[in-house]
Amino acid sequence: MYGVVTRNEEELAWSEFDRGFYEVKDVTGRAAEPVAEGVNMISCFGDTAAGEADSDLVPVSEDGDLATRERTYFDWGYVCPSREKYREGLLEMVEDCAAVNPDVRLDDVGFPRPEYCYCEVCNERFAESDHDDRFAWRAEVITDFVAEAADRIPGTTYFTLYPDPYPGHLYERAGLDLDALAEHVDEFVVPLYDMAYETTYWLETIASGFEDALDRPFSVELYAVDVDIDNLVHAAKVADEYGESVLFGYDASNAQATLRRMRADAKDGVSYGTEGNQ
């Protein structure tokens, strides 16, 4: 199966796509009304605008560094996953999306990096918890949120993963316990973004790693903006060997042209493998 990830509602109906994901809330904090034609996506704890409006919501390291887009390694700002009112707002958004389409995708769920968060709320919650290990406590915070969200999703619960399948990395980085999350998630989505896809060996390596790491199906999401169609065809062919589906992000026209090329090549008997793209 092939699908699209888009901010444009009309692209969800294009016949080339078997499934579509619609960005209802993105990492900037921009929000739109959910739609019935696609799976609505919510950026949960990635929210630059919320942090700029209220700096008390922003995760802080033990050294006092805020998780804002100005910080090294961050392309957007974050909100601390321990903040109850913000979480309640997210869960209300999940309910609104599920009322329109029963399937929902949860994006940007987790703590921003291993060194977060040491805000007053997190310090107090950790001290009151049964955990001696802060990583274990963080994982419980995230798993509890996902469980609450999944309870409000009558259809398929999709969950986006940072593209690092190395054992323990997602747990330490973001508080994601994959085995615990699998109890609440129906399908994971792994974005494997590149600006060119001139080689594909790395894509195969990462996708293969997730195949071993996950007990649930997963789809691979490719970046489609201004990518050469021949390269995108090769990337899609590699991703298709591992993913439940291949999704194309944020350039539906380029994705449409890629799928038309792939289907035309299939009719002509042309096949694309990974050899020669190592």
Secondary structure by P-SEA (a helix, b strand, c coil): cbbbbbccccccccccccbbbbbccccccbbbbbbccccccccccccaaaaaaccccccccccccccccccccccccccccccaaaaaaaaaaaaaaaaaccbbbbcccccccccccccaaaaaaaaacccccaaaaaaaaaaaaaaaaaaacccbbbbbbcccccccccccccccaaaaaaacccbbbbbbccccccccaaaaaaaaaaaaaccbbbbbbbbcccccaaaaaaaaaaaaacccbbbbcccaaaaaaaaaaaaaaaaacccccccccc
